[in-house]
Amino acid sequence: MNIPLHKPLWGSEAQQAVLRALRTGTGTADGPESDGMRNRLQTITKAGYAIPVTSCTHAMEAAVACLGTAPGDEIIVPSFTLSSTATAVVRSDATPVFADIDPVTYCLDPDDVASVITKRTVGIITVHYAGMAGPGFDRLRRLAKREKLWLVEDSAHAIGSFYTGRHLGTFGNAGALSFHGTKNVAGGEAGAILTDSIRLSEKMEIFRSIGTDRMRFLAGKVSAYRWVADGSSFMLSDILAALINIQLDQIDRINKDRQQIATYYTNSFATYDQLIRLPIVPKGMTKPNWHIYALTFHKKAVYDLFVSQMKKYGIGVSSHYVPLHESPMGKRITRKFRHLPATERAARSVVRMPIYAGMTQKELDYIVVTAQKILKKLL
């Protein structure tokens, strides 16, 4: 049996939605499917504005560019993340400053963030790893407010995730969602920006529309759209919006499936605490979407053997990020290298397990029985 790490929920309804979009439009941005995507996202997240874009990376680039930076400015980001979080900073001529994570949820550690704030710091980008807010999220928000720093939420993992009853990505100045083919809601390559600020939303609409007032033209407010500011083309095809809309309508089912798989894993692996630590959800505050279910191994040798054996049996487990501060580009742009212990440990101990809506019980049992067999041998 071959089981992938992730698989999009693209059934017959998704296929029909794409066909309708192909038959009724040209596939360009901001048609009826894009409007539907905006409305659905605003309903799900309660954000004031939801802007479809071509990727979560572009969502963050637009947010950082429109919040404003200057050469020499610094923006604090976690090192345990995809390069997108840092490239959004670099492309705005600012410098990313890498901070450590808490060792439980792998989200930014507010104490470490506080230790690297300087007079040059203008903002923070936090990552909601695995669709969870870390235990220090409130402190991080208070820190940003006290230091007069803007806050962008990299919520790539977090569609359908909530913190204190509020959707992640709606706490900061802006939030970036991903609908990459690996995510709970998958459009192949797609994303969205969330914000409650009308001023920022207008700037980001211009930025993603090649620096034009195209949205004002589409709304009938101007007779022709003009080049009015800096920008790029981050507009999402209506065809992809159609594919995303079907899954947004199914988000409760998708995340419920993932919750059930996560519970099954937790119950199945609870007795192997000598070898692994299971995911920990902060009590009473966080409702994750289980984009990721990760086992944390206490010993690197056991981690290596488990990964190789699971892959041998056709099960798509995976390690996660290579820390950005240890990467070639990270070293090149960092003014002063420093070790980030929690990040470095996570990078050498986290194993992601397959989790996706539509996984069959047969597939799930095969994963669990195989993993238990391997773990028993490693005890």
Contacts in CASP RR format, 6 or more apart in sequence:
PFRMAT RR
TARGET T0000
AUTHOR 0000-0000-0000
METHOD contacts of the structure
MODEL  1
MNIPLHKPLWGSEAQQAVLRALRTGTGTADGPESDGMRNRLQTITKAGYA
IPVTSCTHAMEAAVACLGTAPGDEIIVPSFTLSSTATAVVRSDATPVFAD
IDPVTYCLDPDDVASVITKRTVGIITVHYAGMAGPGFDRLRRLAKREKLW
LVEDSAHAIGSFYTGRHLGTFGNAGALSFHGTKNVAGGEAGAILTDSIRL
SEKMEIFRSIGTDRMRFLAGKVSAYRWVADGSSFMLSDILAALINIQLDQ
IDRINKDRQQIATYYTNSFATYDQLIRLPIVPKGMTKPNWHIYALTFHKK
AVYDLFVSQMKKYGIGVSSHYVPLHESPMGKRITRKFRHLPATERAARSV
VRMPIYAGMTQKELDYIVVTAQKILKKLL
1 313 0 8 1.000
1 314 0 8 1.000
1 363 0 8 1.000
1 366 0 8 1.000
2 314 0 8 1.000
3 314 0 8 1.000
3 315 0 8 1.000
3 316 0 8 1.000
3 354 0 8 1.000
3 359 0 8 1.000
3 363 0 8 1.000
3 366 0 8 1.000
3 367 0 8 1.000
4 316 0 8 1.000
4 354 0 8 1.000
4 356 0 8 1.000
5 182 0 8 1.000
5 316 0 8 1.000
5 317 0 8 1.000
5 318 0 8 1.000
5 352 0 8 1.000
5 354 0 8 1.000
6 181 0 8 1.000
6 182 0 8 1.000
6 354 0 8 1.000
6 355 0 8 1.000
6 356 0 8 1.000
7 356 0 8 1.000
7 358 0 8 1.000
7 359 0 8 1.000
8 181 0 8 1.000
8 186 0 8 1.000
8 187 0 8 1.000
8 188 0 8 1.000
8 247 0 8 1.000
8 356 0 8 1.000
9 186 0 8 1.000
9 247 0 8 1.000
9 250 0 8 1.000
9 254 0 8 1.000
9 356 0 8 1.000
9 357 0 8 1.000
9 358 0 8 1.000
10 186 0 8 1.000
10 243 0 8 1.000
13 246 0 8 1.000
14 243 0 8 1.000
14 246 0 8 1.000
14 247 0 8 1.000
17 242 0 8 1.000
17 243 0 8 1.000
17 245 0 8 1.000
17 246 0 8 1.000
18 239 0 8 1.000
18 242 0 8 1.000
18 243 0 8 1.000
20 242 0 8 1.000
21 27 0 8 1.000
21 33 0 8 1.000
21 238 0 8 1.000
21 239 0 8 1.000
21 241 0 8 1.000
21 242 0 8 1.000
22 239 0 8 1.000
24 32 0 8 1.000
25 31 0 8 1.000
25 238 0 8 1.000
26 238 0 8 1.000
27 237 0 8 1.000
27 238 0 8 1.000
27 239 0 8 1.000
28 235 0 8 1.000
28 237 0 8 1.000
28 238 0 8 1.000
29 52 0 8 1.000
29 235 0 8 1.000
29 236 0 8 1.000
29 237 0 8 1.000
29 238 0 8 1.000
30 52 0 8 1.000
30 214 0 8 1.000
30 215 0 8 1.000
30 218 0 8 1.000
30 235 0 8 1.000
30 238 0 8 1.000
31 238 0 8 1.000
31 241 0 8 1.000
32 238 0 8 1.000
33 238 0 8 1.000
33 239 0 8 1.000
33 241 0 8 1.000
33 242 0 8 1.000
33 245 0 8 1.000
34 52 0 8 1.000
34 236 0 8 1.000
34 238 0 8 1.000
34 241 0 8 1.000
36 241 0 8 1.000
36 245 0 8 1.000
37 50 0 8 1.000
37 52 0 8 1.000
37 192 0 8 1.000
37 236 0 8 1.000
37 241 0 8 1.000
37 244 0 8 1.000
37 245 0 8 1.000
37 248 0 8 1.000
38 50 0 8 1.000
38 51 0 8 1.000
38 52 0 8 1.000
40 245 0 8 1.000
40 248 0 8 1.000
40 249 0 8 1.000
41 47 0 8 1.000
41 50 0 8 1.000
41 177 0 8 1.000
41 192 0 8 1.000
41 194 0 8 1.000
41 248 0 8 1.000
42 48 0 8 1.000
42 49 0 8 1.000
42 50 0 8 1.000
44 159 0 8 1.000
44 160 0 8 1.000
44 167 0 8 1.000
44 248 0 8 1.000
44 251 0 8 1.000
45 160 0 8 1.000
45 167 0 8 1.000
45 169 0 8 1.000
45 170 0 8 1.000
45 194 0 8 1.000
46 166 0 8 1.000
46 167 0 8 1.000
46 170 0 8 1.000
47 167 0 8 1.000
47 169 0 8 1.000
47 170 0 8 1.000
47 194 0 8 1.000
47 195 0 8 1.000
47 196 0 8 1.000
48 194 0 8 1.000
48 195 0 8 1.000
48 196 0 8 1.000
48 201 0 8 1.000
49 193 0 8 1.000
49 194 0 8 1.000
49 195 0 8 1.000
49 196 0 8 1.000
49 197 0 8 1.000
49 198 0 8 1.000
49 201 0 8 1.000
50 192 0 8 1.000
50 193 0 8 1.000
50 194 0 8 1.000
51 59 0 8 1.000
51 62 0 8 1.000
51 192 0 8 1.000
51 193 0 8 1.000
51 194 0 8 1.000
51 195 0 8 1.000
51 201 0 8 1.000
51 204 0 8 1.000
51 205 0 8 1.000
51 208 0 8 1.000
52 190 0 8 1.000
52 191 0 8 1.000
52 192 0 8 1.000
52 235 0 8 1.000
52 236 0 8 1.000
52 241 0 8 1.000
53 59 0 8 1.000
53 62 0 8 1.000
53 190 0 8 1.000
53 191 0 8 1.000
53 192 0 8 1.000
53 193 0 8 1.000
53 208 0 8 1.000
53 234 0 8 1.000
53 235 0 8 1.000
53 236 0 8 1.000
54 189 0 8 1.000
54 190 0 8 1.000
54 191 0 8 1.000
54 233 0 8 1.000
54 234 0 8 1.000
54 235 0 8 1.000
54 236 0 8 1.000
55 84 0 8 1.000
55 178 0 8 1.000
55 180 0 8 1.000
55 189 0 8 1.000
55 190 0 8 1.000
55 191 0 8 1.000
55 234 0 8 1.000
56 84 0 8 1.000
56 154 0 8 1.000
56 155 0 8 1.000
56 156 0 8 1.000
56 176 0 8 1.000
56 177 0 8 1.000
56 178 0 8 1.000
56 179 0 8 1.000
56 180 0 8 1.000
56 191 0 8 1.000
57 84 0 8 1.000
57 87 0 8 1.000
57 88 0 8 1.000
58 191 0 8 1.000
58 208 0 8 1.000
58 232 0 8 1.000
58 234 0 8 1.000
59 174 0 8 1.000
59 175 0 8 1.000
59 176 0 8 1.000
59 177 0 8 1.000
59 178 0 8 1.000
59 191 0 8 1.000
59 192 0 8 1.000
59 193 0 8 1.000
59 234 0 8 1.000
60 84 0 8 1.000
60 85 0 8 1.000
60 88 0 8 1.000
60 125 0 8 1.000
60 152 0 8 1.000
60 154 0 8 1.000
60 176 0 8 1.000
61 87 0 8 1.000
61 88 0 8 1.000
61 91 0 8 1.000
61 92 0 8 1.000
61 232 0 8 1.000
61 234 0 8 1.000
62 193 0 8 1.000
62 204 0 8 1.000
62 207 0 8 1.000
62 208 0 8 1.000
62 234 0 8 1.000
63 88 0 8 1.000
63 152 0 8 1.000
63 173 0 8 1.000
63 174 0 8 1.000
63 175 0 8 1.000
63 176 0 8 1.000
63 193 0 8 1.000
63 195 0 8 1.000
63 200 0 8 1.000
63 204 0 8 1.000
64 75 0 8 1.000
64 88 0 8 1.000
64 89 0 8 1.000
64 91 0 8 1.000
64 92 0 8 1.000
64 94 0 8 1.000
64 125 0 8 1.000
64 152 0 8 1.000
65 91 0 8 1.000
65 92 0 8 1.000
65 207 0 8 1.000
65 230 0 8 1.000
65 231 0 8 1.000
66 200 0 8 1.000
66 203 0 8 1.000
66 204 0 8 1.000
66 207 0 8 1.000
67 123 0 8 1.000
67 150 0 8 1.000
67 152 0 8 1.000
67 173 0 8 1.000
67 174 0 8 1.000
67 200 0 8 1.000
68 92 0 8 1.000
68 122 0 8 1.000
69 75 0 8 1.000
69 89 0 8 1.000
69 92 0 8 1.000
69 93 0 8 1.000
69 94 0 8 1.000
69 122 0 8 1.000
70 93 0 8 1.000
70 94 0 8 1.000
71 93 0 8 1.000
71 94 0 8 1.000
72 93 0 8 1.000
72 94 0 8 1.000
72 95 0 8 1.000
72 120 0 8 1.000
73 93 0 8 1.000
73 94 0 8 1.000
73 95 0 8 1.000
73 120 0 8 1.000
73 121 0 8 1.000
73 122 0 8 1.000
74 94 0 8 1.000
74 95 0 8 1.000
74 96 0 8 1.000
74 97 0 8 1.000
74 118 0 8 1.000
74 120 0 8 1.000
74 121 0 8 1.000
74 122 0 8 1.000
74 123 0 8 1.000
75 89 0 8 1.000
75 94 0 8 1.000
75 95 0 8 1.000
75 96 0 8 1.000
75 97 0 8 1.000
75 121 0 8 1.000
75 122 0 8 1.000
75 123 0 8 1.000
75 124 0 8 1.000
75 125 0 8 1.000
76 96 0 8 1.000
76 97 0 8 1.000
76 98 0 8 1.000
76 99 0 8 1.000
76 108 0 8 1.000
76 113 0 8 1.000
76 116 0 8 1.000
76 117 0 8 1.000
76 121 0 8 1.000
76 123 0 8 1.000
76 124 0 8 1.000
76 125 0 8 1.000
77 85 0 8 1.000
77 86 0 8 1.000
77 89 0 8 1.000
77 96 0 8 1.000
77 97 0 8 1.000
77 98 0 8 1.000
77 99 0 8 1.000
77 124 0 8 1.000
77 125 0 8 1.000
77 127 0 8 1.000
77 324 0 8 1.000
78 85 0 8 1.000
78 98 0 8 1.000
78 99 0 8 1.000
78 100 0 8 1.000
78 101 0 8 1.000
78 107 0 8 1.000
78 108 0 8 1.000
78 125 0 8 1.000
78 126 0 8 1.000
78 127 0 8 1.000
78 343 0 8 1.000
79 98 0 8 1.000
79 99 0 8 1.000
79 100 0 8 1.000
79 101 0 8 1.000
79 323 0 8 1.000
79 324 0 8 1.000
79 325 0 8 1.000
79 326 0 8 1.000
79 340 0 8 1.000
79 343 0 8 1.000
80 101 0 8 1.000
80 106 0 8 1.000
80 127 0 8 1.000
80 129 0 8 1.000
80 320 0 8 1.000
80 321 0 8 1.000
80 323 0 8 1.000
80 324 0 8 1.000
80 340 0 8 1.000
80 342 0 8 1.000
80 343 0 8 1.000
80 346 0 8 1.000
80 347 0 8 1.000
81 127 0 8 1.000
81 129 0 8 1.000
81 154 0 8 1.000
81 321 0 8 1.000
81 324 0 8 1.000
82 156 0 8 1.000
82 321 0 8 1.000
83 324 0 8 1.000
83 327 0 8 1.000
83 329 0 8 1.000
84 154 0 8 1.000
84 156 0 8 1.000
85 96 0 8 1.000
85 125 0 8 1.000
85 127 0 8 1.000
85 154 0 8 1.000
85 324 0 8 1.000
86 96 0 8 1.000
86 98 0 8 1.000
86 324 0 8 1.000
86 329 0 8 1.000
86 330 0 8 1.000
88 125 0 8 1.000
89 95 0 8 1.000
89 96 0 8 1.000
89 125 0 8 1.000
90 96 0 8 1.000
90 333 0 8 1.000
94 122 0 8 1.000
95 120 0 8 1.000
95 333 0 8 1.000
95 335 0 8 1.000
96 324 0 8 1.000
96 330 0 8 1.000
96 333 0 8 1.000
97 116 0 8 1.000
97 121 0 8 1.000
98 323 0 8 1.000
98 324 0 8 1.000
98 325 0 8 1.000
98 330 0 8 1.000
98 334 0 8 1.000
98 340 0 8 1.000
98 343 0 8 1.000
99 108 0 8 1.000
99 109 0 8 1.000
99 112 0 8 1.000
99 113 0 8 1.000
99 116 0 8 1.000
99 340 0 8 1.000
100 108 0 8 1.000
100 109 0 8 1.000
100 112 0 8 1.000
100 340 0 8 1.000
100 341 0 8 1.000
100 342 0 8 1.000
100 343 0 8 1.000
101 107 0 8 1.000
101 108 0 8 1.000
101 109 0 8 1.000
101 129 0 8 1.000
101 340 0 8 1.000
101 342 0 8 1.000
101 343 0 8 1.000
101 346 0 8 1.000
102 108 0 8 1.000
102 109 0 8 1.000
102 134 0 8 1.000
102 135 0 8 1.000
102 136 0 8 1.000
102 342 0 8 1.000
103 342 0 8 1.000
103 345 0 8 1.000
103 346 0 8 1.000
104 134 0 8 1.000
104 135 0 8 1.000
104 280 0 8 1.000
105 129 0 8 1.000
105 130 0 8 1.000
105 132 0 8 1.000
105 133 0 8 1.000
105 134 0 8 1.000
105 135 0 8 1.000
105 280 0 8 1.000
105 282 0 8 1.000
106 129 0 8 1.000
106 130 0 8 1.000
106 342 0 8 1.000
106 346 0 8 1.000
106 350 0 8 1.000
107 126 0 8 1.000
107 127 0 8 1.000
107 128 0 8 1.000
107 129 0 8 1.000
107 132 0 8 1.000
107 133 0 8 1.000
107 134 0 8 1.000
107 135 0 8 1.000
107 136 0 8 1.000
107 137 0 8 1.000
108 124 0 8 1.000
108 126 0 8 1.000
108 127 0 8 1.000
108 134 0 8 1.000
108 136 0 8 1.000
108 140 0 8 1.000
109 136 0 8 1.000
109 342 0 8 1.000
110 136 0 8 1.000
110 139 0 8 1.000
110 140 0 8 1.000
110 143 0 8 1.000
112 340 0 8 1.000
113 124 0 8 1.000
113 140 0 8 1.000
113 143 0 8 1.000
114 143 0 8 1.000
117 143 0 8 1.000
117 147 0 8 1.000
117 149 0 8 1.000
121 147 0 8 1.000
121 149 0 8 1.000
122 149 0 8 1.000
122 150 0 8 1.000
123 144 0 8 1.000
123 149 0 8 1.000
123 150 0 8 1.000
123 151 0 8 1.000
123 152 0 8 1.000
124 140 0 8 1.000
124 143 0 8 1.000
124 144 0 8 1.000
124 149 0 8 1.000
124 150 0 8 1.000
124 151 0 8 1.000
124 152 0 8 1.000
125 151 0 8 1.000
125 152 0 8 1.000
125 153 0 8 1.000
125 154 0 8 1.000
126 137 0 8 1.000
126 140 0 8 1.000
126 151 0 8 1.000
126 152 0 8 1.000
126 153 0 8 1.000
126 154 0 8 1.000
127 154 0 8 1.000
127 156 0 8 1.000
127 157 0 8 1.000
128 134 0 8 1.000
128 153 0 8 1.000
128 154 0 8 1.000
128 155 0 8 1.000
128 157 0 8 1.000
128 158 0 8 1.000
128 161 0 8 1.000
128 168 0 8 1.000
128 169 0 8 1.000
129 157 0 8 1.000
129 292 0 8 1.000
130 157 0 8 1.000
130 279 0 8 1.000
130 288 0 8 1.000
130 290 0 8 1.000
130 291 0 8 1.000
130 292 0 8 1.000
130 293 0 8 1.000
130 294 0 8 1.000
131 155 0 8 1.000
131 157 0 8 1.000
131 158 0 8 1.000
131 161 0 8 1.000
131 168 0 8 1.000
131 288 0 8 1.000
131 289 0 8 1.000
131 290 0 8 1.000
131 291 0 8 1.000
131 292 0 8 1.000
132 161 0 8 1.000
132 281 0 8 1.000
132 282 0 8 1.000
132 286 0 8 1.000
132 288 0 8 1.000
133 161 0 8 1.000
133 163 0 8 1.000
133 168 0 8 1.000
133 282 0 8 1.000
133 285 0 8 1.000
133 286 0 8 1.000
134 282 0 8 1.000
134 286 0 8 1.000
135 282 0 8 1.000
137 163 0 8 1.000
137 171 0 8 1.000
140 151 0 8 1.000
141 151 0 8 1.000
141 171 0 8 1.000
141 172 0 8 1.000
143 149 0 8 1.000
144 150 0 8 1.000
144 151 0 8 1.000
144 172 0 8 1.000
150 172 0 8 1.000
150 173 0 8 1.000
151 171 0 8 1.000
151 172 0 8 1.000
151 173 0 8 1.000
152 172 0 8 1.000
152 173 0 8 1.000
152 174 0 8 1.000
152 175 0 8 1.000
152 176 0 8 1.000
153 168 0 8 1.000
153 169 0 8 1.000
153 170 0 8 1.000
153 171 0 8 1.000
153 172 0 8 1.000
153 174 0 8 1.000
153 175 0 8 1.000
153 176 0 8 1.000
154 175 0 8 1.000
154 176 0 8 1.000
155 161 0 8 1.000
155 168 0 8 1.000
155 169 0 8 1.000
155 175 0 8 1.000
155 176 0 8 1.000
155 177 0 8 1.000
155 178 0 8 1.000
155 194 0 8 1.000
156 176 0 8 1.000
156 177 0 8 1.000
156 178 0 8 1.000
156 180 0 8 1.000
156 183 0 8 1.000
157 178 0 8 1.000
157 183 0 8 1.000
157 289 0 8 1.000
157 291 0 8 1.000
157 292 0 8 1.000
158 167 0 8 1.000
158 168 0 8 1.000
158 169 0 8 1.000
158 177 0 8 1.000
158 289 0 8 1.000
158 291 0 8 1.000
159 177 0 8 1.000
159 178 0 8 1.000
159 179 0 8 1.000
159 183 0 8 1.000
159 184 0 8 1.000
159 185 0 8 1.000
159 251 0 8 1.000
159 289 0 8 1.000
160 167 0 8 1.000
160 168 0 8 1.000
160 184 0 8 1.000
160 251 0 8 1.000
160 255 0 8 1.000
160 289 0 8 1.000
161 167 0 8 1.000
161 168 0 8 1.000
161 286 0 8 1.000
161 287 0 8 1.000
161 288 0 8 1.000
161 289 0 8 1.000
161 291 0 8 1.000
162 168 0 8 1.000
162 286 0 8 1.000
162 287 0 8 1.000
163 171 0 8 1.000
163 285 0 8 1.000
163 286 0 8 1.000
163 287 0 8 1.000
164 285 0 8 1.000
165 287 0 8 1.000
169 175 0 8 1.000
169 176 0 8 1.000
169 177 0 8 1.000
169 194 0 8 1.000
170 194 0 8 1.000
170 196 0 8 1.000
173 195 0 8 1.000
173 197 0 8 1.000
173 200 0 8 1.000
174 193 0 8 1.000
174 194 0 8 1.000
174 195 0 8 1.000
174 197 0 8 1.000
174 200 0 8 1.000
174 204 0 8 1.000
175 193 0 8 1.000
175 194 0 8 1.000
175 195 0 8 1.000
176 191 0 8 1.000
176 192 0 8 1.000
176 193 0 8 1.000
176 194 0 8 1.000
177 191 0 8 1.000
177 192 0 8 1.000
177 193 0 8 1.000
177 194 0 8 1.000
178 190 0 8 1.000
178 191 0 8 1.000
179 185 0 8 1.000
179 186 0 8 1.000
179 187 0 8 1.000
179 188 0 8 1.000
179 190 0 8 1.000
179 191 0 8 1.000
179 192 0 8 1.000
179 240 0 8 1.000
179 244 0 8 1.000
180 186 0 8 1.000
180 187 0 8 1.000
180 188 0 8 1.000
180 189 0 8 1.000
180 190 0 8 1.000
180 191 0 8 1.000
181 187 0 8 1.000
181 188 0 8 1.000
181 189 0 8 1.000
183 291 0 8 1.000
184 247 0 8 1.000
184 251 0 8 1.000
184 254 0 8 1.000
184 255 0 8 1.000
184 258 0 8 1.000
184 289 0 8 1.000
184 291 0 8 1.000
184 357 0 8 1.000
185 244 0 8 1.000
185 247 0 8 1.000
185 248 0 8 1.000
185 251 0 8 1.000
185 254 0 8 1.000
186 243 0 8 1.000
186 244 0 8 1.000
186 247 0 8 1.000
187 240 0 8 1.000
187 243 0 8 1.000
187 244 0 8 1.000
187 247 0 8 1.000
188 240 0 8 1.000
188 243 0 8 1.000
189 240 0 8 1.000
190 236 0 8 1.000
190 240 0 8 1.000
190 241 0 8 1.000
190 244 0 8 1.000
191 236 0 8 1.000
193 201 0 8 1.000
193 204 0 8 1.000
195 201 0 8 1.000
195 204 0 8 1.000
203 229 0 8 1.000
205 214 0 8 1.000
205 215 0 8 1.000
206 212 0 8 1.000
206 213 0 8 1.000
206 214 0 8 1.000
206 215 0 8 1.000
206 228 0 8 1.000
206 229 0 8 1.000
206 231 0 8 1.000
207 229 0 8 1.000
207 230 0 8 1.000
207 231 0 8 1.000
207 232 0 8 1.000
207 234 0 8 1.000
208 231 0 8 1.000
208 232 0 8 1.000
208 233 0 8 1.000
208 234 0 8 1.000
208 235 0 8 1.000
209 215 0 8 1.000
209 225 0 8 1.000
209 231 0 8 1.000
209 233 0 8 1.000
209 235 0 8 1.000
210 227 0 8 1.000
210 231 0 8 1.000
210 232 0 8 1.000
210 233 0 8 1.000
211 227 0 8 1.000
211 228 0 8 1.000
211 229 0 8 1.000
211 230 0 8 1.000
211 231 0 8 1.000
211 232 0 8 1.000
212 225 0 8 1.000
212 226 0 8 1.000
212 227 0 8 1.000
212 228 0 8 1.000
213 222 0 8 1.000
213 225 0 8 1.000
213 226 0 8 1.000
213 228 0 8 1.000
214 225 0 8 1.000
216 222 0 8 1.000
216 225 0 8 1.000
217 223 0 8 1.000
217 224 0 8 1.000
217 225 0 8 1.000
247 254 0 8 1.000
250 357 0 8 1.000
253 357 0 8 1.000
254 357 0 8 1.000
255 289 0 8 1.000
255 290 0 8 1.000
255 357 0 8 1.000
257 356 0 8 1.000
257 357 0 8 1.000
257 358 0 8 1.000
257 359 0 8 1.000
258 289 0 8 1.000
258 290 0 8 1.000
258 291 0 8 1.000
258 293 0 8 1.000
258 355 0 8 1.000
258 356 0 8 1.000
258 357 0 8 1.000
259 290 0 8 1.000
261 290 0 8 1.000
261 293 0 8 1.000
261 355 0 8 1.000
261 359 0 8 1.000
261 364 0 8 1.000
262 279 0 8 1.000
262 290 0 8 1.000
262 293 0 8 1.000
262 355 0 8 1.000
264 364 0 8 1.000
264 368 0 8 1.000
265 278 0 8 1.000
265 293 0 8 1.000
265 353 0 8 1.000
265 355 0 8 1.000
265 368 0 8 1.000
266 278 0 8 1.000
266 279 0 8 1.000
268 368 0 8 1.000
268 371 0 8 1.000
268 372 0 8 1.000
269 276 0 8 1.000
269 278 0 8 1.000
269 295 0 8 1.000
269 368 0 8 1.000
269 371 0 8 1.000
269 372 0 8 1.000
269 375 0 8 1.000
270 278 0 8 1.000
272 372 0 8 1.000
272 375 0 8 1.000
272 379 0 8 1.000
274 298 0 8 1.000
274 379 0 8 1.000
275 297 0 8 1.000
275 298 0 8 1.000
275 299 0 8 1.000
275 302 0 8 1.000
275 375 0 8 1.000
275 378 0 8 1.000
275 379 0 8 1.000
276 295 0 8 1.000
276 296 0 8 1.000
276 297 0 8 1.000
276 298 0 8 1.000
276 375 0 8 1.000
277 295 0 8 1.000
277 296 0 8 1.000
277 298 0 8 1.000
278 295 0 8 1.000
278 296 0 8 1.000
279 293 0 8 1.000
279 294 0 8 1.000
281 288 0 8 1.000
290 355 0 8 1.000
291 355 0 8 1.000
292 320 0 8 1.000
292 352 0 8 1.000
292 355 0 8 1.000
293 352 0 8 1.000
293 353 0 8 1.000
293 355 0 8 1.000
294 320 0 8 1.000
294 350 0 8 1.000
294 351 0 8 1.000
294 352 0 8 1.000
294 353 0 8 1.000
295 306 0 8 1.000
295 350 0 8 1.000
295 351 0 8 1.000
295 353 0 8 1.000
296 346 0 8 1.000
296 349 0 8 1.000
296 350 0 8 1.000
296 351 0 8 1.000
297 303 0 8 1.000
297 306 0 8 1.000
297 349 0 8 1.000
297 350 0 8 1.000
297 351 0 8 1.000
298 349 0 8 1.000
300 348 0 8 1.000
300 349 0 8 1.000
302 378 0 8 1.000
303 348 0 8 1.000
303 349 0 8 1.000
303 351 0 8 1.000
305 374 0 8 1.000
305 378 0 8 1.000
306 317 0 8 1.000
306 351 0 8 1.000
306 371 0 8 1.000
306 374 0 8 1.000
306 375 0 8 1.000
306 378 0 8 1.000
307 317 0 8 1.000
307 319 0 8 1.000
307 351 0 8 1.000
309 374 0 8 1.000
310 316 0 8 1.000
310 317 0 8 1.000
310 370 0 8 1.000
310 371 0 8 1.000
310 374 0 8 1.000
311 317 0 8 1.000
313 370 0 8 1.000
315 354 0 8 1.000
315 366 0 8 1.000
315 367 0 8 1.000
315 370 0 8 1.000
315 371 0 8 1.000
316 354 0 8 1.000
317 351 0 8 1.000
317 352 0 8 1.000
317 353 0 8 1.000
317 354 0 8 1.000
318 351 0 8 1.000
318 352 0 8 1.000
319 347 0 8 1.000
319 350 0 8 1.000
319 351 0 8 1.000
319 352 0 8 1.000
320 346 0 8 1.000
320 347 0 8 1.000
320 350 0 8 1.000
320 352 0 8 1.000
321 347 0 8 1.000
322 347 0 8 1.000
323 340 0 8 1.000
323 343 0 8 1.000
323 344 0 8 1.000
323 347 0 8 1.000
324 330 0 8 1.000
325 331 0 8 1.000
325 334 0 8 1.000
325 337 0 8 1.000
325 338 0 8 1.000
325 340 0 8 1.000
325 343 0 8 1.000
326 344 0 8 1.000
326 347 0 8 1.000
331 337 0 8 1.000
353 367 0 8 1.000
353 371 0 8 1.000
354 363 0 8 1.000
354 367 0 8 1.000
END
